[in-house]
Amino acid sequence: MKYRKLGSNGPEVSAIGLGCMGMSIAYGVPDEEESQRTLDQALETGVTLLDTADAYGQGSNEELVGRWLHRHAQERDRMVVATKFGLRHDATTGRVGDVDTSAEYVPLACRASLRRLGVEHIDLYYAHRRNPATPIEETVGAMARLVEAGLVRHIGLSEVSPATLRKAHAVHPVSAVQVEYSLFTRNVVEGELLATCRELGIAVVAYSPLGRGMLTGSLSSRSELAADDNRRRWPRFADENIQRNLALVQAVRDVAERIGCSPAQAALAWLLAQGEDIVPIPGTKRRRYLQENVAAVTVPLSDADRDLLRRTVPEEAVAGERYPEAALERLGH
Ligand SMILES: NC(=O)c1ccc[n+]([C@@H]2O[C@H](COP(=O)([O-])OP(=O)(O)OC[C@H]3O[C@@H](n4cnc5c(N)ncnc54)[C@H](OP(=O)(O)O)[C@@H]3O)[C@@H](O)[C@H]2O)c1
């Protein structure tokens, strides 16, 4: 494993983290036993950054990570446990509803996450989304009080605008911005957001770095997705878009074969090559995928390969928005 620093004030973490969301929700049938073994393997291979959120399965994903942390209490200090608050569940539908980033809510959410994770502190605490009606200074002020109280070590924001990031960082140093970043989704990060992060010394934690599995080449049609798989509602997996996107993945596979790696590894190596300040967190609940993904740190990607991968997936050729409409409205505030 290789290690990177999360921003000028943040912790050192493995260059590839582990996204835990899919262990509880979103991508097919959960498998607790295999998920726990995947976490064991993460520890063995030197992965130190674990990513979860209170919104994943209404706290059940934090509980799953908490069960693992309980079994590995003596390794707690080696791990950087990252979680998020702000996406509240609608009590009637059980789905993610309002964004709450108010000063009253932040400590309540934090204490609930600490309880579910069974830890004394959260290493990296993100605002998952921003409610534009709440000044970011109010939210970050409340997060800073958690740092002062020793409940949180470092703070982060997810899917915010460069202007919000600047205001937030003026209140308390932000270590990381978590945002979707992959060969399929580049324009959100590249440009003003990345420039602002670099100016302020903030790392980019790249989520959905495998395009929610699409970039791995393991999917060949929409019908392979389970009936309750979230991707059935995702535009890039819709009937009218998926074949165009899979054609791009085939082109990535051709480049990967020439490099001597898998498409997933090419996608992750490409992200790692964008800068020492980029940390992808591919999600998986399976040991074999974790092993493959972690090996991306050793893929020798030349500058020419990097440029070729970029040209192979022209962003305008990717069919469909990255989120369904209601979720898109919560981004970039
Ligand atoms: N801040 C935010 O708003 C936000 C949003 C989304 C996600 N996240 C975080 O980012 C993490 C990663 O994103 P993500 O899970 O959405 O997407 P992702 O990492 O792009 O893709 C995950 C999907 O790819 C599959 N996969 C992983 N490695 C594979 C491999 N080597 N070969 C074949 N398939 C492979 C997984 O399968 P299995 O599930 O079968 O293992 C899963 O279906 C999440 O776990 C979560 O912690 C944050």
The ligand as an SDF file (V2000), in Angstrom:
LIG
                    3D

 48 52  0  0  0  0  0  0  0  0999 V2000
  -20.2820   11.5920   -0.5750 N   0  0  0  0  0  0  0  0  0  0  0  0
  -21.2260   11.0450   -1.2920 C   0  0  0  0  0  0  0  0  0  0  0  0
  -22.2320   11.6730   -1.6030 O   0  0  0  0  0  0  0  0  0  0  0  0
  -21.0840    9.6180   -1.7650 C   0  0  0  0  0  0  0  0  0  0  0  0
  -21.9270    9.1220   -2.7600 C   0  0  0  0  0  0  0  0  0  0  0  0
  -21.7520    7.8040   -3.1860 C   0  0  0  0  0  0  0  0  0  0  0  0
  -20.7690    7.0270   -2.6080 C   0  0  0  0  0  0  0  0  0  0  0  0
  -19.9720    7.5260   -1.6110 N   0  0  0  0  0  0  0  0  0  0  0  0
  -18.9200    6.7060   -0.9870 C   0  0  0  0  0  0  0  0  0  0  0  0
  -18.0230    6.2840   -1.9950 O   0  0  0  0  0  0  0  0  0  0  0  0
  -17.8750    4.8790   -1.9680 C   0  0  0  0  0  0  0  0  0  0  0  0
  -17.5950    4.3470   -3.3600 C   0  0  0  0  0  0  0  0  0  0  0  0
  -18.5960    4.7270   -4.2850 O   0  0  0  0  0  0  0  0  0  0  0  0
  -19.6740    3.7200   -4.8620 P   0  0  0  0  0  0  0  0  0  0  0  0
  -19.7060    2.5050   -4.0100 O   0  0  0  0  0  0  0  0  0  0  0  0
  -20.9070    4.5040   -5.0640 O   0  0  0  0  0  0  0  0  0  0  0  0
  -19.1890    3.3840   -6.3330 O   0  0  0  0  0  0  0  0  0  0  0  0
  -17.9240    2.6630   -6.9740 P   0  0  0  0  0  0  0  0  0  0  0  0
  -16.8530    2.5020   -5.9900 O   0  0  0  0  0  0  0  0  0  0  0  0
  -17.6550    3.4140   -8.2160 O   0  0  0  0  0  0  0  0  0  0  0  0
  -18.5430    1.2540   -7.4070 O   0  0  0  0  0  0  0  0  0  0  0  0
  -19.0330    0.3120   -6.5060 C   0  0  0  0  0  0  0  0  0  0  0  0
  -19.5830   -0.8520   -7.3080 C   0  0  0  0  0  0  0  0  0  0  0  0
  -18.5280   -1.4440   -8.0640 O   0  0  0  0  0  0  0  0  0  0  0  0
  -18.4320   -2.8260   -7.7810 C   0  0  0  0  0  0  0  0  0  0  0  0
  -16.9900   -3.1500   -7.7900 N   0  0  0  0  0  0  0  0  0  0  0  0
  -16.0340   -2.6500   -6.9860 C   0  0  0  0  0  0  0  0  0  0  0  0
  -14.8270   -3.1240   -7.3320 N   0  0  0  0  0  0  0  0  0  0  0  0
  -15.0310   -3.9670   -8.3740 C   0  0  0  0  0  0  0  0  0  0  0  0
  -14.1710   -4.7490   -9.1830 C   0  0  0  0  0  0  0  0  0  0  0  0
  -12.8590   -4.7490   -8.9910 N   0  0  0  0  0  0  0  0  0  0  0  0
  -14.7340   -5.5020  -10.1630 N   0  0  0  0  0  0  0  0  0  0  0  0
  -16.0580   -5.5040  -10.3940 C   0  0  0  0  0  0  0  0  0  0  0  0
  -16.9280   -4.7410   -9.6650 N   0  0  0  0  0  0  0  0  0  0  0  0
  -16.4100   -3.9930   -8.6680 C   0  0  0  0  0  0  0  0  0  0  0  0
  -19.0640   -3.0220   -6.4300 C   0  0  0  0  0  0  0  0  0  0  0  0
  -19.5590   -4.3340   -6.3630 O   0  0  0  0  0  0  0  0  0  0  0  0
  -19.9620   -5.0740   -4.9840 P   0  0  0  0  0  0  0  0  0  0  0  0
  -20.9030   -4.1530   -4.2790 O   0  0  0  0  0  0  0  0  0  0  0  0
  -20.6190   -6.3110   -5.4830 O   0  0  0  0  0  0  0  0  0  0  0  0
  -18.7310   -5.3270   -4.2380 O   0  0  0  0  0  0  0  0  0  0  0  0
  -20.1830   -1.9670   -6.4710 C   0  0  0  0  0  0  0  0  0  0  0  0
  -21.2930   -2.4730   -7.1680 O   0  0  0  0  0  0  0  0  0  0  0  0
  -19.1730    4.3770   -1.3280 C   0  0  0  0  0  0  0  0  0  0  0  0
  -19.0170    3.0840   -0.7710 O   0  0  0  0  0  0  0  0  0  0  0  0
  -19.4430    5.4510   -0.3010 C   0  0  0  0  0  0  0  0  0  0  0  0
  -18.7040    5.1830    0.8890 O   0  0  0  0  0  0  0  0  0  0  0  0
  -20.1220    8.8220   -1.2030 C   0  0  0  0  0  0  0  0  0  0  0  0
  1  2  1  0
  2  3  2  0
  2  4  1  0
  4  5  1  0
  4 48  2  0
  5  6  2  0
  6  7  1  0
  7  8  2  0
  8  9  1  0
  8 48  1  0
  9 10  1  0
  9 46  1  0
 10 11  1  0
 11 12  1  0
 11 44  1  0
 12 13  1  0
 13 14  1  0
 14 15  2  0
 14 16  1  0
 14 17  1  0
 17 18  1  0
 18 19  2  0
 18 20  1  0
 18 21  1  0
 21 22  1  0
 22 23  1  0
 23 24  1  0
 23 42  1  0
 24 25  1  0
 25 26  1  0
 25 36  1  0
 26 27  1  0
 26 35  1  0
 27 28  2  0
 28 29  1  0
 29 30  1  0
 29 35  2  0
 30 31  1  0
 30 32  2  0
 32 33  1  0
 33 34  2  0
 34 35  1  0
 36 37  1  0
 36 42  1  0
 37 38  1  0
 38 39  2  0
 38 40  1  0
 38 41  1  0
 42 43  1  0
 44 45  1  0
 44 46  1  0
 46 47  1  0
M  CHG  2   8   1  16  -1
M  END
$$$$
